[in-house]
Amino acid sequence: MGQRTGVREPAKLVAARRSVAQFVALVIAISGVLVAPGHALAAGGLPPLTAAKAKTLVKRAVAHYGLNPRIGAVACRRRSATRQACAVATRDDGDRYSFKVEVTRGGIPTSPVDRFTLTGWKHDQFDGSSRLRESGRFAVETRRAAFGVPLRLWVDGTTQLDAIVSAPEVVVPSDTWKGAEAGQQWVVVRISVTNTGRGRWDGGAAGFDLVLSDGSKAPSSYAAEESAGCSSDLVSAGAGELRTGCLGFQVPAGDAPTVQWKAGFETGVWRP
């Protein structure tokens, strides 16, 4: 038998390294964040703000200057993993614009929040030059995550929510109720909401739907909520306050529904 060379690592050390690698892969997988090869996560686990992404956002930021603007090439310089400094010029008929736009990224890993600060000049063919200043936040129409993973949803001006939605739980009818219709079952969805913005949230569970696999919306069920012993304070929340709740529905047995919440400017979708 040939002689083996090299030093063999202890089995416990190999297992520990494997566990760490699996844990890191799991964190990235459940967060719903896809990081391109060669791009490390930024501070706080955020996906990096790339120049390509920043250029797309800059075009959105300057698109409303003029009725039919012709946007030139955007040049960006990386300041950090979550900050890009960009410049662009546009034209609209006889008017010319020049902008400097800084794009920054914050938020949480599953819901990056991109903001911009814009300064520039408008060179009007009749009225001369005027200074421009603007700042804002880019809305993401739909944010997606697995059940149990938080999403940060922009409700309106200064109000945002960090929401966690559980997978639907099958409910056994209480003695008060006969049970779901034939071929149907009752489920409840548990919700945790923290107001991480500065404004007050008064939306309650408006816009919250359980969407079946065929695209239709499941009917709500008070009987399911009562059978599960649900209590809910999803009414309103001031800045920094936590609210929890439970909503009941009737769904076809064996269906795998998703949750959709149109919270305001942004919609959250949770899936199996």
C-alpha positions in Angstrom: 0.0 0.0 0.0 1.4 3.4 -1.0 2.4 5.8 1.7 0.1 8.9 2.1 1.7 12.3 2.4 0.6 15.5 4.0 -1.2 16.2 7.3 -4.7 15.1 7.8 -7.0 17.5 9.6 -8.8 16.2 12.6 -12.4 15.2 11.8 -13.9 17.7 14.3 -12.0 20.6 12.6 -13.2 19.5 9.1 -16.8 19.2 10.4 -16.6 22.6 12.0 -15.4 24.3 8.8 -18.1 22.5 6.9 -20.8 23.8 9.3 -19.6 27.3 9.1 -19.7 27.2 5.3 -23.2 25.7 5.3 -24.3 28.4 7.7 -23.0 31.2 5.5 -24.7 29.6 2.5 -28.0 29.3 4.4 -27.9 33.0 5.6 -27.4 34.1 2.0 -30.1 31.7 0.7 -32.9 32.7 3.1 -32.2 36.4 2.8 -33.1 36.2 -0.9 -29.9 38.1 -1.8 -28.0 37.0 -4.8 -24.4 38.3 -4.9 -22.5 38.1 -8.1 -19.1 36.3 -8.1 -16.4 38.6 -7.0 -18.7 41.0 -5.1 -18.5 40.6 -1.3 -21.4 41.6 0.9 -21.2 45.2 2.2 -21.3 46.2 5.9 -24.4 44.8 7.6 -24.8 42.0 5.0 -26.1 44.4 2.3 -25.4 43.5 -1.4 -23.0 46.0 -2.8 -24.2 49.0 -4.8 -22.6 48.4 -8.2 -21.8 51.1 -10.7 -24.3 49.5 -13.1 -27.1 49.7 -10.5 -26.2 53.3 -9.6 -26.3 54.4 -13.3 -29.8 52.9 -13.6 -31.0 54.8 -10.5 -29.4 58.0 -11.6 -31.4 57.9 -14.9 -34.5 57.5 -12.8 -33.6 60.5 -10.6 -33.1 62.9 -13.5 -35.8 61.6 -15.9 -38.4 64.2 -14.7 -36.2 67.2 -15.6 -37.7 68.3 -18.8 -40.6 67.1 -20.9 -38.6 64.8 -23.2 -35.1 64.6 -21.8 -32.3 63.0 -23.7 -30.0 61.5 -21.0 -26.3 61.3 -21.8 -23.9 58.6 -20.5 -23.7 58.3 -16.7 -20.2 58.2 -15.2 -19.9 56.8 -11.6 -17.1 56.5 -9.2 -17.2 54.0 -6.3 -16.8 55.7 -2.9 -17.5 52.6 -0.9 -19.4 49.3 -1.2 -22.6 51.2 -0.5 -21.9 54.6 -2.1 -21.5 55.8 -5.7 -20.7 59.4 -6.9 -22.1 59.9 -10.4 -22.3 62.7 -13.0 -24.6 63.0 -16.0 -25.8 65.7 -18.5 -29.2 65.9 -20.2 -30.9 67.9 -22.9 -34.5 68.9 -23.4 -35.1 70.9 -26.6 -33.0 74.0 -26.1 -32.4 73.5 -22.4 -29.3 71.8 -20.9 -28.9 70.2 -17.5 -25.8 69.0 -15.7 -26.0 66.9 -12.5 -23.9 65.4 -9.8 -25.8 62.6 -8.1 -24.7 60.6 -5.0 -26.4 57.3 -4.6 -26.2 55.5 -1.2 -27.5 52.1 0.0 -28.8 51.2 3.4 -31.7 49.1 4.7 -31.5 45.4 5.6 -30.0 42.5 3.5 -33.4 41.4 2.2 -34.5 44.9 1.5 -31.8 47.3 0.3 -32.9 50.9 0.4 -31.3 53.2 -2.2 -31.4 57.0 -1.8 -30.0 59.9 -3.8 -28.8 63.4 -3.3 -28.7 65.5 -6.5 -27.2 68.9 -7.2 -26.9 70.5 -10.6 -27.6 73.3 -13.0 -30.3 74.1 -15.5 -29.1 76.2 -18.5 -32.2 77.7 -19.9 -32.0 79.2 -23.4 -34.1 82.1 -22.4 -33.8 82.5 -18.6 -30.2 81.7 -18.0 -28.9 79.3 -15.4 -30.5 78.1 -12.2 -29.3 75.8 -9.4 -31.0 72.5 -8.8 -31.1 70.5 -5.6 -33.1 67.4 -4.7 -32.9 64.3 -2.6 -35.1 61.2 -2.3 -35.6 57.5 -2.0 -36.1 55.0 -4.8 -39.2 52.8 -4.4 -39.0 49.1 -5.2 -42.4 48.0 -6.5 -42.3 44.5 -5.1 -39.9 43.0 -2.5 -39.8 39.2 -2.1 -38.7 36.9 0.7 -39.3 33.4 2.1 -41.8 33.0 5.0 -40.2 34.0 8.2 -37.7 36.4 6.6 -38.1 40.2 7.2 -38.9 42.7 4.5 -38.6 46.5 4.9 -41.5 48.1 3.1 -41.9 51.8 2.4 -45.4 52.9 3.2 -45.3 56.7 2.5 -43.1 59.8 3.1 -41.4 59.0 6.4 -43.1 55.7 7.3 -41.5 52.3 6.7 -42.2 48.9 8.3 -40.0 45.9 9.0 -42.5 43.0 8.5 -42.1 39.3 9.1 -44.9 36.9 7.9 -45.0 33.2 9.0 -46.0 30.3 6.8 -49.7 29.5 6.9 -50.6 27.2 9.8 -53.4 24.7 9.5 -56.1 25.3 12.1 -58.2 22.6 13.9 -61.7 24.0 14.3 -62.8 24.8 17.9 -66.0 23.4 19.4 -67.8 26.6 18.3 -67.4 25.9 14.6 -68.2 23.0 12.3 -65.1 23.4 10.3 -64.1 24.4 6.8 -66.1 23.5 3.7 -65.5 20.2 2.0 -62.1 20.1 0.3 -61.0 23.2 2.2 -59.1 23.9 5.3 -58.6 26.8 7.7 -55.2 28.5 8.1 -53.8 31.4 10.0 -50.8 33.7 9.1 -48.9 35.3 11.9 -47.5 38.8 11.3 -44.9 40.9 13.2 -44.5 44.6 12.2 -42.0 47.1 13.5 -42.3 50.8 12.5 -38.7 51.6 11.6 -39.6 55.0 10.1 -40.2 58.4 11.6 -43.9 58.7 10.8 -46.9 57.0 12.4 -48.4 54.0 10.7 -52.1 53.7 10.7 -52.7 51.3 7.8 -53.6 48.2 9.8 -53.9 45.0 7.7 -55.3 46.8 4.7 -53.9 45.4 1.5 -53.0 42.1 3.1 -53.9 39.0 1.0 -53.3 35.3 0.9 -52.9 34.4 -2.8 -53.6 30.9 -3.9 -51.6 28.9 -6.5 -54.2 29.7 -9.2 -53.7 33.5 -8.5 -57.0 34.0 -6.8 -57.3 35.5 -3.3 -58.3 33.3 -0.3 -61.4 34.4 1.6 -60.8 35.6 5.1 -62.1 33.5 8.0 -63.0 34.8 11.4 -63.7 31.2 12.4 -60.1 30.2 11.7 -58.9 33.2 13.8 -61.2 32.3 16.7 -60.2 28.6 16.5 -56.5 29.5 16.6 -57.0 31.9 19.5 -55.7 34.8 17.4 -55.3 38.2 18.9 -54.2 41.2 16.9 -53.0 44.8 17.5 -52.2 45.5 13.9 -54.0 48.9 14.1 -51.4 51.6 14.3 -47.8 52.0 15.5 -45.6 55.0 16.3 -41.9 55.2 15.4 -40.0 52.2 16.9 -43.1 50.4 18.1 -43.8 46.7 17.5 -47.1 45.2 16.6 -48.1 41.6 16.1 -51.2 39.9 14.7 -52.8 36.9 13.2 -55.2 36.6 10.2 -57.3 33.6 9.2 -58.2 32.3 5.8 -60.0 29.4 4.1 -57.9 27.7 1.4 -58.1 24.5 -0.7 -56.5 21.6 1.1 -53.0 21.0 -0.1 -52.6 24.5 -1.7 -49.3 26.3 -1.2 -50.3 30.0 -1.1 -48.2 33.1 -0.9 -48.7 36.2 1.1 -49.0 39.6 -0.6 -49.1 42.9 1.4 -49.6 46.2 -0.4 -48.3 48.3 2.4 -48.1 51.6 0.5 -45.4 52.6 -2.0 -44.0 49.1 -1.8 -45.5 45.6 -1.8 -44.1 42.6 0.1 -44.5 39.0 -1.1 -43.6 36.0 1.1 -43.5 32.6 -0.4 -42.7 29.0 0.7 
